[in-house]
Amino acid sequence: MAISHVPLAATLDDAALVSRTLVRAFDDDPMMCWFFPDDATREASLGRYFTTLFTRQYAHAGMCERTGAAVSFWVPPEAQDRAVPDAETIQELTEILGDRAGLFGEAVEAAAAHTPAEPHWSLALLGADPAVQGQGHGAALLRSGLAKADAAGQPAYLESSKPANLPVYEHFGFTVRDELSLPGGGPTLWTMWREPAA
């Protein structure tokens, strides 16, 4: 049976699908492998991490969409203040990250220092199950979010720690803005920017 490429709103009822998809998508991501270095526990830790981000943060303050095999979290300009995790969410993430929580906090601060000040749509997360990568699921979600940003006449911003993803985002009009070496020996993080399409 074909898996639908049509973007749908992701609701709290989709939490298990969202988490499962993102665990598969980010299993080899340099940033996630740095935060969760233990191969034996990474899958379970990533599951808790993505479930927490989705159910406590982005499902309430972002525009979360999914296909049958991919997930995106966008944050429009007017929701960016609300997309900041509250104290309970930070506590939950700290418990999930364990002894990597300090590195996580430093990485978040380093990236935040490069976040553009001007209003923009932020692509917080985009991931497709590797079993269907290259079949257009991620592209469908990227187009959906960018169409909304373009309709509002606003630029889009993202961060990526996976070099192979840069040409994909460039294909959709993003350009590299900064290249950061994260503190504590972390991976390189690229920030990317896209002006709204005419």
C-alpha positions, -999 to 999 in steps of 0.1 A, spaced: 0 0 0 14 34 -9 21 58 19 4 92 14 25 122 6 -3 146 15 6 169 44 -18 167 73 -19 186 106 -2 165 133 -22 164 165 -15 150 199 -32 118 188 -3 114 164 23 115 191 34 79 187 37 81 149 55 115 151 80 101 176 86 68 157 91 87 124 116 112 140 135 85 158 141 67 125 149 100 107 174 113 132 191 80 142 223 90 123 220 127 127 254 142 140 236 164 165 214 136 179 243 111 180 263 137 200 235 143 225 228 105 227 261 88 221 252 53 234 241 32 205 223 8 228 200 34 244 197 60 216 165 48 201 146 48 234 162 82 244 153 98 211 117 85 214 113 102 248 131 133 235 109 138 204 77 129 223 85 156 248 93 182 222 61 174 203 36 170 231 49 197 254 61 223 230 56 223 193 20 208 192 9 239 212 31 266 197 40 255 162 26 243 130 32 205 130 25 185 99 30 149 88 27 126 59 25 89 63 63 88 68 76 123 75 71 150 101 78 188 102 76 213 130 74 249 119 71 280 141 56 311 126 69 345 138 39 352 160 44 319 179 81 321 186 78 334 221 54 306 230 77 280 214 103 284 241 102 254 265 88 260 299 105 250 332 87 216 333 97 208 297 133 218 304 133 195 335 120 166 314 146 171 287 173 174 313 163 140 327 162 124 292 196 139 283 213 129 316 250 138 317 247 154 282 222 180 294 249 206 299 262 202 264 227 204 251 221 237 269 254 251 256 245 241 220 210 256 223 226 289 236 252 289 208 226 284 181 202 309 197 229 336 194 228 332 156 190 332 153 179 361 131 162 390 149 138 398 120 104 380 119 107 347 101 92 312 99 115 287 117 118 251 105 125 235 139 124 199 127 120 180 94 125 143 92 115 114 70 117 77 77 149 65 58 128 37 43 110 63 22 136 90 18 139 103 -17 102 96 -23 90 132 -17 76 130 18 100 156 33 97 177 2 59 178 5 62 191 41 89 216 32 68 230 3 38 232 26 56 253 52 74 275 27 40 282 9 27 295 42 58 317 47 56 329 12 19 337 15 28 358 45 57 375 27 81 363 53 115 346 51 123 311 65 152 299 87 166 265 97 196 248 113 211 216 101 240 195 114 239 170 85 260 181 55 241 159 31 209 180 38 224 213 27 220 208 -10 184 196 -5 176 229 14 195 249 -12 173 233 -39 143 249 -21 160 284 -20 179 283 13 214 296 15 240 290 42 241 320 66 266 308 93 287 277 100 291 271 138 314 248 157 293 239 187 310 241 221 323 210 239 336 194 207 301 192 192 293 188 155 292 217 130 259 234 127 248 253 96 222 280 97 203 286 65 180 314 53 155 318 25 138 350 14 101 348 6 94 339 -30 78 366 -51 
